[in-house]
Amino acid sequence: MKIREFLKEKQLSVGDNALFLLKELFDDYEPILHSLESKFGETAKMSKSKANVVDPEEAIEKYGADTVRLYILFAAPPEQDFEWTDEGIQGAHRFLNRFWNFTQKAIPLVKDIDYSREDFKNPDEETKKLRRKVHTYYSKYLKDMEQRYQFNTAIATIMELLNTLQDFRAETDTQMKALKEGLEIITLMLSPIAPHICEEVWHLLGKERLIAEESLPQVDEEAVKQEELEIPVQVNGKLRAKVSIPANANEEEVKNIVLSDERVKKYMENKNLKKFIYVKGRLVNLVVA
């Protein structure tokens, strides 16, 4: 029987057997332990008898309370167990550093800018795209936090929003206002999870009240609305094109748009359309022969 199979059958890990010995033999034992685990068995679940319990105070001292909170909430849904890994908590630490670095670059650009929803009544295309993403992510976050209690997916949404804000390049006054709105919203979203860093960011934004005293803004439903949708077009079940359609288009309008698309026409040459299948807002399938 191989070592890996034996450990699995006995519900043991390398950590059960080698941790005490390695601690005595080496000051820097963790790389050796990780190497053994990767070859012969997974990390053991926390247990005092296995001497692998993580001391929260040590983790907080090394990474900060916000990082520990973020990692615990992101690692798994609250009703599930999870295995503590150095890679996981280091990833949470990197994310908070990325959030901090982004805010330090963005705050000087937007701190003195004021905005209201009225400023976004007739936005340019780039502002419209950014606000659609910001408020779509924000809406999903609220459902995860307030209805589903799925903190890990809420945090994943915050991470996606940070990527969006980092990629945005504000050039006009309206775009700068949209960037500030996005920065404030992501800080409010992250604040229940990483309150210390968010309080500091909120203060740097020039806010007088504590972020804990602020109420969450309403989702801008107008911003979330899509004027156009991109849907896939299949011909006999195979993806052949993607077309843009008005969000409120009826089936006949969609059919006209699809059949006039040059990419679709190519796959219909010398063939007859037997059936036009439209799943509203999702896909089109053409059956031809």
VOVO-367367 format. One record per residue: residue number from 1; x, y, z of N, C-alpha, C, O in turn. Coordinates in steps of 0.05 Angstrom, whole numbers, plus 5000, padded with zeros to 4 digits. Layout:
% VOVO-367367
  seq   nxx   nyy   nzz  caxx  cayy  cazz   cxx   cyy   czz   oxx   oyy   ozz
  NUM     X     Y     Z     X     Y     Z     X     Y     Z     X     Y     Z
...
//
This chain:
% VOVO-367367
  seq   nxx   nyy   nzz  caxx  cayy  cazz   cxx   cyy   czz   oxx   oyy   ozz
    1  5017  4976  5000  5000  5000  5000  5018  5025  5000  5037  5026  5015
    2  5011  5044  4983  5027  5069  4982  5021  5086  5006  5000  5084  5019
    3  5040  5104  5013  5037  5121  5037  5012  5138  5035  4997  5140  5054
    4  5007  5149  5011  4983  5166  5008  4957  5150  5014  4939  5160  5027
    5  4956  5126  5003  4932  5109  5007  4929  5101  5036  4906  5101  5047
    6  4951  5095  5050  4950  5088  5078  4939  5112  5095  4922  5108  5112
    7  4950  5135  5090  4941  5159  5105  4912  5164  5100  4897  5171  5119
    8  4903  5161  5075  4875  5167  5069  4857  5146  5082  4836  5154  5093
    9  4865  5121  5082  4849  5099  5094  4846  5103  5124  4825  5098  5135
   10  4868  5112  5137  4868  5115  5166  4859  5143  5175  4858  5150  5198
   11  4851  5159  5154  4842  5186  5159  4863  5202  5174  4858  5217  5193
   12  4888  5199  5165  4911  5213  5177  4923  5232  5156  4916  5230  5132
   13  4940  5249  5165  4955  5266  5146  4984  5266  5155  4991  5256  5177
   14  5001  5276  5137  5029  5278  5145  5032  5295  5170  5049  5289  5187
   15  5015  5315  5173  5017  5332  5196  5012  5317  5222  5024  5324  5242
   16  4995  5296  5222  4990  5280  5246  5016  5267  5255  5021  5264  5279
   17  5032  5258  5236  5055  5242  5243  5081  5257  5245  5099  5250  5261
   18  5084  5277  5229  5111  5290  5226  5114  5317  5239  5136  5326  5244
   19  5091  5329  5246  5093  5357  5256  5110  5359  5281  5127  5377  5283
   20  5105  5342  5301  5120  5344  5326  5150  5340  5321  5166  5354  5332
   21  5156  5320  5305  5184  5314  5299  5198  5337  5285  5220  5345  5292
   22  5185  5347  5264  5197  5369  5248  5201  5394  5265  5221  5408  5261
   23  5183  5399  5283  5186  5423  5300  5211  5421  5318  5224  5441  5323
   24  5217  5396  5327  5240  5392  5343  5266  5394  5328  5287  5402  5338
   25  5265  5385  5302  5289  5382  5286  5297  5408  5272  5320  5414  5269
   26  5277  5424  5264  5282  5447  5246  5268  5472  5257  5245  5470  5266
   27  5282  5494  5256  5269  5520  5262  5249  5527  5240  5227  5536  5246
   28  5258  5524  5215  5241  5531  5193  5230  5505  5181  5238  5496  5160
   29  5210  5493  5195  5200  5467  5187  5177  5468  5167  5172  5448  5154
   30  5164  5491  5164  5140  5492  5148  5144  5484  5119  5128  5469  5108
   31  5166  5494  5105  5169  5486  5077  5172  5455  5074  5163  5444  5055
   32  5186  5442  5094  5189  5413  5092  5162  5400  5095  5155  5381  5081
   33  5146  5410  5115  5120  5398  5120  5102  5401  5095  5088  5382  5087
   34  5102  5425  5083  5086  5429  5059  5094  5411  5036  5077  5401  5022
   35  5120  5407  5033  5130  5389  5012  5120  5361  5017  5111  5347  4998
   36  5121  5351  5041  5112  5324  5048  5082  5322  5043  5073  5302  5032
   37  5067  5342  5051  5038  5341  5048  5030  5340  5019  5011  5326  5011
   38  5044  5355  5002  5037  5356  4974  5042  5329  4960  5030  5323  4941
   39  5061  5314  4971  5068  5288  4959  5051  5265  4971  5043  5247  4957
   40  5045  5266  4997  5034  5243  5011  5007  5246  5024  4994  5227  5031
   41  4998  5271  5028  4972  5273  5041  4965  5302  5046  4982  5320  5045
   42  4939  5307  5051  4929  5334  5054  4934  5343  5082  4940  5328  5101
   43  4932  5370  5085  4934  5382  5111  4913  5372  5130  4890  5369  5121
   44  4919  5367  5155  4899  5358  5174  4882  5380  5183  4890  5403  5184
   45  4857  5373  5191  4839  5393  5203  4850  5400  5231  4864  5384  5244
   46  4843  5424  5240  4853  5433  5265  4845  5415  5288  4822  5407  5290
   47  4864  5410  5305  4858  5394  5329  4881  5398  5349  4904  5397  5341
   48  4874  5402  5374  4895  5405  5394  4913  5381  5396  4937  5383  5400
   49  4901  5357  5393  4916  5332  5395  4937  5330  5373  4956  5315  5376
   50  4933  5344  5351  4952  5343  5329  4971  5367  5328  4987  5369  5310
   51  4968  5384  5348  4986  5407  5350  4985  5425  5325  5006  5437  5318
   52  4962  5427  5312  4961  5443  5288  4939  5465  5290  4929  5474  5270
   53  4933  5473  5314  4913  5494  5318  4926  5521  5312  4949  5526  5321
   54  4912  5538  5297  4922  5565  5291  4914  5584  5314  4890  5585  5320
   55  4932  5598  5325  4926  5617  5346  4917  5643  5333  4932  5656  5318
   56  4892  5651  5337  4881  5675  5324  4898  5700  5331  4902  5717  5314
   57  4909  5701  5355  4925  5725  5362  4950  5726  5346  4959  5748  5338
   58  4962  5703  5341  4987  5703  5324  4980  5712  5295  4995  5727  5283
   59  4958  5702  5285  4950  5709  5258  4943  5739  5256  4951  5752  5236
   60  4930  5750  5276  4923  5778  5276  4948  5795  5279  4951  5816  5266
   61  4967  5786  5295  4992  5801  5299  5008  5802  5272  5021  5822  5266
   62  5007  5780  5257  5022  5778  5232  5009  5792  5209  5021  5806  5193
   63  4982  5788  5207  4968  5798  5183  4948  5821  5188  4941  5835  5170
   64  4940  5824  5213  4919  5844  5220  4892  5831  5222  4886  5811  5209
   65  4875  5844  5238  4848  5833  5243  4831  5832  5218  4816  5814  5214
   66  4834  5853  5201  4817  5854  5177  4823  5830  5159  4805  5818  5147
   67  4849  5824  5156  4856  5801  5139  4845  5775  5150  4835  5759  5134
   68  4847  5771  5175  4836  5746  5187  4806  5744  5183  4796  5723  5176
   69  4792  5766  5188  4763  5767  5184  4756  5760  5155  4739  5744  5149
   70  4770  5773  5136  4765  5769  5108  4770  5740  5100  4754  5728  5086
   71  4792  5729  5109  4799  5702  5102  4778  5682  5112  4769  5664  5098
   72  4770  5685  5137  4751  5666  5149  4724  5667  5135  4712  5646  5129
   73  4715  5691  5128  4689  5694  5115  4690  5685  5086  4670  5677  5075
   74  4714  5688  5073  4716  5681  5045  4722  5652  5040  4716  5641  5019
   75  4734  5638  5060  4743  5611  5056  4721  5591  5050  4724  5572  5035
   76  4697  5596  5062  4675  5577  5059  4649  5590  5069  4650  5609  5084
   77  4626  5579  5060  4601  5589  5072  4601  5584  5102  4614  5566  5112
   78  4586  5600  5117  4587  5599  5147  4579  5572  5158  4588  5565  5181
   79  4563  5557  5144  4554  5531  5155  4574  5508  5149  4570  5486  5158
   80  4596  5514  5135  4615  5493  5128  4642  5497  5143  4649  5519  5150
   81  4656  5475  5147  4683  5476  5158  4702  5483  5135  4696  5480  5112
   82  4726  5492  5143  4747  5496  5123  4774  5491  5135  4777  5492  5159
   83  4793  5486  5118  4821  5481  5127  4837  5507  5124  4838  5519  5103
   84  4850  5514  5146  4866  5538  5146  4891  5534  5131  4906  5514  5136
   85  4897  5552  5112  4922  5549  5096  4936  5576  5096  4924  5597  5096
   86  4963  5575  5096  4978  5600  5094  4973  5614  5067  4972  5639  5066
   87  4970  5598  5046  4965  5610  5020  4939  5626  5020  4937  5647  5008
   88  4918  5615  5034  4892  5629  5034  4893  5655  5049  4883  5675  5039
   89  4906  5656  5072  4907  5681  5087  4925  5701  5074  4921  5725  5076
   90  4946  5691  5061  4964  5710  5046  4949  5722  5022  4953  5745  5016
   91  4931  5706  5010  4915  5717  4988  4896  5739  4998  4892  5759  4984
   92  4884  5735  5021  4866  5755  5033  4882  5781  5039  4873  5803  5034
   93  4907  5777  5049  4924  5800  5055  4931  5815  5030  4932  5840  5030
   94  4937  5801  5009  4944  5814  4984  4920  5830  4973  4924  5852  4963
   95  4896  5819  4976  4873  5834  4966  4869  5860  4981  4864  5880  4968
   96  4871  5859  5007  4868  5884  5023  4890  5904  5016  4885  5928  5015
   97  4914  5895  5011  4936  5913  5002  4929  5925  4975  4934  5949  4970
   98  4917  5909  4958  4910  5919  4931  4887  5940  4934  4888  5961  4920
   99  4868  5935  4951  4847  5954  4956  4858  5980  4967  4851  6002  4958
  100  4876  5978  4986  4888  6001  4998  4904  6018  4978  4902  6042  4976
  101  4921  6004  4962  4937  6018  4942  4919  6032  4921  4926  6054  4913
  102  4898  6019  4914  4879  6031  4894  4867  6057  4906  4866  6077  4892
  103  4858  6055  4930  4844  6078  4942  4864  6101  4946  4856  6125  4943
  104  4889  6095  4952  4909  6117  4956  4915  6131  4930  4922  6155  4930
  105  4912  6118  4908  4916  6131  4882  4891  6146  4873  4892  6167  4861
  106  4867  6135  4880  4842  6146  4870  4832  6170  4887  4821  6189  4876
  107  4837  6168  4913  4825  6189  4931  4834  6217  4924  4818  6235  4923
  108  4860  6222  4919  4868  6250  4912  4854  6260  4887  4851  6284  4884
  109  4846  6242  4869  4833  6251  4845  4803  6258  4849  4792  6275  4834
  110  4791  6246  4869  4761  6248  4871  4752  6261  4897  4728  6266  4901
  111  4770  6265  4916  4762  6273  4943  4745  6298  4943  4725  6300  4958
  112  4751  6318  4927  4737  6343  4927  4714  6345  4908  4703  6366  4903
  113  4707  6322  4896  4685  6321  4876  4659  6315  4890  4658  6297  4906
  114  4638  6330  4884  4611  6325  4893  4595  6314  4870  4599  6320  4847
  115  4576  6297  4877  4559  6285  4856  4531  6278  4868  4528  6276  4892
  116  4512  6275  4850  4485  6265  4858  4475  6248  4835  4488  6247  4814
  117  4453  6234  4839  4442  6217  4818  4435  6234  4793  4435  6224  4771
  118  4428  6259  4798  4421  6277  4776  4444  6280  4756  4439  6284  4732
  119  4468  6278  4766  4491  6281  4748  4494  6258  4728  4509  6261  4708
  120  4479  6237  4732  4482  6213  4715  4457  6209  4698  4452  6187  4688
  121  4441  6230  4694  4417  6227  4678  4423  6221  4649  4409  6205  4636
  122  4442  6235  4638  4450  6231  4610  4480  6225  4608  4495  6241  4597
  123  4488  6202  4617  4517  6197  4619  4529  6189  4592  4515  6179  4574
  124  4555  6193  4589  4569  6182  4565  4570  6152  4567  4564  6140  4588
  125  4579  6139  4546  4578  6110  4545  4596  6097  4566  4588  6077  4578
  126  4620  6108  4571  4638  6096  4590  4627  6098  4619  4630  6080  4635
  127  4615  6121  4625  4603  6125  4651  4580  6106  4654  4577  6094  4676
  128  4564  6103  4634  4541  6085  4635  4550  6056  4640  4538  6042  4656
  129  4571  6047  4626  4581  6020  4630  4591  6016  4658  4586  5995  4671
  130  4607  6035  4668  4618  6032  4695  4595  6031  4716  4595  6013  4733
  131  4576  6049  4714  4555  6050  4734  4537  6025  4733  4527  6016  4753
  132  4533  6014  4709  4518  5989  4706  4532  5967  4721  4519  5951  4735
  133  4558  5965  4718  4573  5944  4732  4573  5949  4762  4569  5930  4778
  134  4578  5974  4771  4579  5980  4799  4553  5973  4813  4552  5960  4833
  135  4530  5981  4801  4505  5976  4814  4495  5948  4810  4479  5938  4827
  136  4504  5934  4789  4497  5906  4786  4512  5889  4808  4500  5872  4821
  137  4538  5895  4811  4553  5881  4832  4542  5888  4860  4539  5870  4877
  138  4535  5913  4864  4524  5922  4890  4497  5908  4896  4493  5900  4919
  139  4480  5905  4876  4455  5891  4879  4459  5862  4887  4446  5852  4905
  140  4478  5849  4873  4484  5821  4880  4495  5818  4908  4488  5800  4922
  141  4512  5837  4915  4524  5837  4942  4502  5839  4964  4503  5824  4983
  142  4483  5857  4960  4462  5860  4980  4446  5835  4983  4438  5827  5005
  143  4441  5821  4961  4425  5796  4963  4441  5774  4978  4430  5760  4995
  144  4467  5773  4972  4484  5753  4986  4487  5759  5016  4486  5740  5032
  145  4489  5784  5023  4494  5792  5051  4468  5792  5067  4468  5783  5090
  146  4446  5802  5056  4422  5807  5071  4401  5785  5068  4384  5782  5086
  147  4402  5770  5046  4381  5750  5042  4392  5721  5043  4380  5704  5056
  148  4415  5717  5031  4426  5690  5029  4447  5684  5050  4453  5660  5056
  149  4458  5704  5063  4479  5702  5083  4503  5686  5072  4515  5670  5086
  150  4509  5691  5047  4532  5678  5034  4555  5698  5032  4558  5711  5011
  151  4570  5700  5054  4591  5720  5055  4613  5715  5036  4626  5734  5026
  152  4619  5690  5030  4641  5684  5012  4635  5694  4984  4653  5705  4970
  153  4610  5691  4974  4604  5701  4947  4601  5731  4947  4607  5744  4927
  154  4593  5743  4970  4592  5772  4972  4621  5783  4969  4625  5804  4956
  155  4640  5770  4982  4668  5779  4980  4678  5776  4952  4693  5793  4942
  156  4671  5754  4939  4679  5750  4911  4669  5772  4893  4682  5781  4874
  157  4645  5782  4899  4633  5804  4884  4649  5830  4888  4654  5845  4870
  158  4657  5834  4913  4674  5858  4919  4700  5856  4904  4709  5877  4893
  159  4712  5833  4902  4737  5830  4887  4733  5836  4857  4750  5848  4845
  160  4710  5827  4846  4705  5833  4818  4701  5863  4814  4710  5874  4794
  161  4688  5876  4833  4683  5905  4831  4710  5920  4832  4714  5939  4818
  162  4728  5911  4850  4754  5924  4851  4769  5922  4825  4781  5941  4816
  163  4767  5899  4812  4780  5896  4785  4768  5916  4765  4783  5928  4750
  164  4742  5919  4766  4728  5937  4748  4737  5966  4753  4743  5981  4734
  165  4738  5974  4778  4746  6002  4784  4776  6007  4777  4783  6029  4768
  166  4793  5987  4781  4821  5990  4775  4825  5993  4745  4843  6007  4736
  167  4808  5980  4729  4811  5981  4700  4799  6006  4688  4805  6013  4665
  168  4783  6021  4703  4769  6044  4692  4788  6068  4691  4804  6073  4709
  169  4787  6082  4668  4804  6106  4665  4785  6130  4661  4774  6134  4640
  170  4783  6146  4683  4765  6169  4682  4778  6192  4668  4801  6200  4675
  171  4764  6204  4649  4775  6226  4633  4757  6251  4635  4768  6273  4634
  172  4731  6248  4637  4713  6270  4638  4703  6275  4667  4708  6258  4685
  173  4690  6298  4672  4680  6304  4698  4660  6283  4707  4660  6274  4730
  174  4642  6275  4689  4622  6255  4696  4634  6228  4703  4625  6215  4721
  175  4655  6221  4688  4669  6196  4694  4683  6197  4721  4684  6177  4735
  176  4694  6220  4728  4706  6223  4754  4685  6220  4776  4691  6208  4797
  177  4662  6231  4772  4640  6228  4791  4631  6199  4794  4626  6190  4816
  178  4630  6185  4772  4623  6157  4772  4644  6140  4787  4638  6122  4802
  179  4670  6148  4783  4692  6134  4797  4689  6139  4827  4693  6120  4843
  180  4683  6163  4836  4680  6168  4864  4657  6153  4876  4658  6142  4898
  181  4634  6152  4861  4611  6136  4870  4619  6107  4874  4613  6094  4894
  182  4634  6096  4854  4643  6068  4856  4661  6064  4880  4660  6043  4893
  183  4679  6083  4885  4698  6080  4907  4683  6081  4934  4690  6065  4952
  184  4664  6098  4936  4648  6099  4961  4632  6073  4965  4630  6063  4987
  185  4620  6063  4943  4603  6039  4946  4620  6015  4953  4612  6000  4971
  186  4644  6012  4941  4660  5988  4947  4670  5990  4976  4673  5969  4989
  187  4676  6014  4985  4685  6017  5013  4663  6010  5032  4667  5997  5053
  188  4638  6018  5026  4615  6011  5043  4610  5981  5042  4603  5969  5063
  189  4614  5968  5019  4610  5940  5016  4630  5924  5033  4623  5904  5046
  190  4655  5933  5033  4676  5918  5047  4676  5923  5077  4687  5908  5092
  191  4663  5945  5085  4666  5954  5113  4656  5934  5134  4669  5932  5156
  192  4635  5918  5130  4628  5899  5151  4648  5876  5154  4649  5863  5174
  193  4664  5872  5133  4683  5850  5132  4710  5859  5142  4724  5845  5157
  194  4719  5882  5133  4745  5893  5140  4741  5922  5150  4747  5941  5136
  195  4730  5925  5174  4722  5952  5184  4744  5971  5188  4740  5995  5184
  196  4768  5962  5197  4789  5981  5204  4800  5995  5179  4803  6020  5179
  197  4806  5980  5158  4817  5993  5134  4796  6011  5121  4803  6032  5110
  198  4771  6002  5122  4750  6018  5109  4744  6044  5124  4738  6064  5112
  199  4746  6043  5151  4742  6068  5166  4764  6088  5159  4759  6112  5156
  200  4788  6078  5155  4810  6096  5147  4805  6108  5119  4809  6131  5115
  201  4797  6091  5101  4792  6100  5073  4769  6121  5074  4770  6141  5060
  202  4748  6115  5089  4725  6133  5092  4734  6161  5102  4725  6182  5093
  203  4752  6160  5122  4762  6185  5133  4779  6200  5112  4776  6225  5110
  204  4795  6186  5097  4811  6199  5077  4794  6211  5054  4802  6229  5041
  205  4770  6200  5050  4752  6211  5031  4739  6237  5040  4725  6250  5025
  206  4745  6244  5065  4735  6270  5075  4709  6267  5090  4696  6287  5095
  207  4701  6243  5096  4675  6238  5110  4678  6245  5140  4698  6238  5152
  208  4658  6258  5151  4659  6266  5179  4649  6245  5198  4659  6241  5220
  209  4629  6230  5188  4617  6209  5205  4632  6183  5202  4645  6178  5181
  210  4631  6166  5222  4642  6139  5219  4627  6123  5198  4603  6127  5194
  211  4641  6106  5184  4628  6090  5164  4607  6072  5176  4588  6064  5164
  212  4612  6064  5201  4593  6047  5216  4566  6061  5220  4546  6048  5225
  213  4566  6087  5219  4542  6103  5223  4527  6109  5197  4505  6119  5198
  214  4540  6103  5175  4528  6109  5149  4507  6088  5141  4509  6064  5148
  215  4487  6097  5127  4467  6078  5116  4475  6071  5087  4488  6087  5074
  216  4468  6047  5078  4475  6039  5051  4457  6053  5031  4433  6056  5036
  217  4469  6062  5009  4453  6075  4988  4435  6055  4974  4439  6030  4975
  218  4415  6065  4960  4397  6048  4944  4411  6041  4917  4426  6057  4906
  219  4405  6017  4907  4414  6010  4881  4400  6028  4860  4376  6032  4862
  220  4415  6038  4842  4403  6055  4820  4393  6036  4799  4408  6026  4782
  221  4367  6031  4799  4355  6012  4780  4358  6021  4751  4360  6004  4733
  222  4358  6047  4747  4362  6057  4720  4389  6051  4709  4393  6045  4685
  223  4409  6052  4727  4436  6045  4718  4439  6016  4711  4455  6009  4693
  224  4424  5999  4725  4427  5970  4720  4414  5961  4694  4421  5941  4683
  225  4394  5977  4685  4379  5969  4661  4398  5968  4637  4416  5985  4634
  226  4395  5947  4621  4411  5945  4597  4395  5952  4572  4372  5942  4569
  227  4405  5969  4556  4391  5977  4531  4395  5956  4510  4378  5952  4492
  228  4418  5942  4511  4424  5921  4491  4434  5896  4505  4446  5898  4526
  229  4428  5874  4493  4438  5848  4502  4454  5835  4480  4447  5838  4457
  230  4474  5820  4488  4489  5804  4469  4481  5775  4473  4485  5764  4495
  231  4470  5762  4453  4461  5735  4456  4475  5717  4435  4481  5725  4413
  232  4480  5692  4442  4492  5673  4424  4472  5663  4403  4448  5659  4409
  233  4482  5658  4379  4465  5646  4358  4477  5619  4350  4500  5617  4342
  234  4460  5599  4353  4468  5572  4345  4455  5564  4319  4432  5572  4313
  235  4469  5549  4303  4458  5538  4278  4460  5507  4281  4482  5496  4282
  236  4437  5494  4282  4436  5465  4287  4451  5458  4313  4465  5438  4314
  237  4448  5474  4333  4460  5468  4359  4489  5477  4363  4500  5473  4385
  238  4502  5488  4342  4530  5496  4344  4532  5526  4344  4519  5540  4328
  239  4548  5537  4362  4551  5566  4364  4565  5577  4339  4586  5568  4332
  240  4551  5596  4327  4562  5607  4302  4566  5637  4303  4582  5648  4287
  241  4553  5651  4321  4556  5680  4322  4544  5690  4349  4530  5676  4363
  242  4550  5715  4354  4537  5730  4376  4527  5756  4365  4541  5770  4350
  243  4502  5763  4371  4490  5788  4360  4480  5805  4383  4473  5795  4404
  244  4480  5831  4378  4469  5850  4398  4440  5856  4390  4434  5861  4367
  245  4422  5856  4410  4394  5861  4405  4384  5881  4426  4395  5883  4448
  246  4364  5897  4419  4352  5915  4440  4341  5897  4463  4329  5876  4458
  247  4344  5907  4487  4336  5891  4510  4306  5885  4510  4297  5864  4520
  248  4290  5902  4498  4261  5898  4498  4251  5888  4471  4227  5890  4466
  249  4268  5877  4454  4260  5868  4428  4242  5844  4429  4246  5826  4447
  250  4222  5842  4412  4205  5819  4411  4217  5798  4392  4238  5803  4380
  251  4205  5775  4390  4217  5753  4375  4220  5759  4346  4240  5752  4334
  252  4201  5773  4334  4203  5779  4306  4226  5798  4300  4240  5795  4280
  253  4230  5818  4318  4252  5836  4315  4279  5822  4318  4298  5828  4303
  254  4280  5803  4337  4305  5788  4341  4310  5771  4316  4333  5769  4307
  255  4289  5759  4305  4293  5742  4281  4304  5758  4258  4322  5749  4244
  256  4294  5782  4254  4304  5799  4232  4333  5806  4236  4349  5806  4217
  257  4341  5812  4261  4369  5820  4267  4387  5796  4262  4408  5799  4250
  258  4379  5772  4271  4395  5748  4268  4399  5740  4239  4421  5734  4230
  259  4377  5740  4224  4378  5731  4196  4393  5750  4178  4401  5743  4156
  260  4396  5775  4187  4411  5795  4171  4440  5796  4178  4456  5810  4165
  261  4449  5781  4198  4477  5780  4206  4493  5765  4186  4486  5742  4179
  262  4515  5777  4177  4532  5764  4156  4543  5737  4164  4546  5719  4148
  263  4551  5735  4190  4562  5710  4200  4541  5687  4199  4548  5664  4193
  264  4516  5694  4205  4495  5675  4205  4488  5667  4176  4483  5643  4170
  265  4487  5687  4159  4481  5681  4131  4499  5660  4119  4491  5644  4103
  266  4525  5661  4126  4544  5643  4115  4537  5614  4121  4541  5596  4104
  267  4525  5608  4144  4518  5581  4152  4490  5573  4142  4481  5550  4146
  268  4477  5592  4128  4450  5586  4118  4449  5585  4087  4428  5581  4075
  269  4473  5588  4075  4474  5587  4046  4464  5560  4036  4473  5539  4045
  270  4446  5561  4016  4435  5537  4003  4420  5519  4023  4418  5495  4019
  271  4410  5531  4045  4395  5516  4065  4369  5530  4071  4366  5554  4067
  272  4350  5514  4081  4324  5526  4088  4321  5527  4118  4329  5508  4132
  273  4309  5548  4128  4304  5551  4156  4279  5535  4164  4257  5541  4155
  274  4283  5514  4180  4261  5497  4188  4248  5507  4214  4224  5504  4217
  275  4265  5518  4232  4254  5526  4258  4271  5549  4269  4296  5548  4267
  276  4258  5569  4281  4272  5591  4294  4264  5589  4324  4241  5593  4331
  277  4284  5583  4340  4280  5580  4369  4293  5603  4384  4317  5607  4382
  278  4277  5618  4399  4287  5641  4414  4280  5638  4443  4257  5637  4451
  279  4301  5636  4460  4298  5636  4489  4303  5665  4497  4326  5674  4496
  280  4282  5678  4506  4282  5707  4510  4307  5717  4526  4311  5709  4549
  281  4322  5734  4513  4345  5747  4526  4369  5729  4530  4388  5737  4542
  282  4367  5704  4520  4389  5685  4526  4402  5673  4501  4426  5674  4499
  283  4386  5662  4482  4399  5651  4459  4379  5647  4436  4355  5647  4440
  284  4391  5643  4412  4375  5636  4388  4387  5610  4377  4411  5607  4376
  285  4369  5592  4368  4379  5568  4355  4363  5565  4328  4339  5565  4328
  286  4378  5564  4307  4366  5560  4281  4369  5531  4272  4391  5520  4272
  287  4347  5519  4265  4347  5492  4254  4344  5494  4224  4324  5503  4214
  288  4365  5486  4210  4366  5489  4180  4371  5462  4168  4383  5444  4180
  289  4363  5459  4143  4368  5434  4128  4370  5440  4099  4374  5421  4083
//
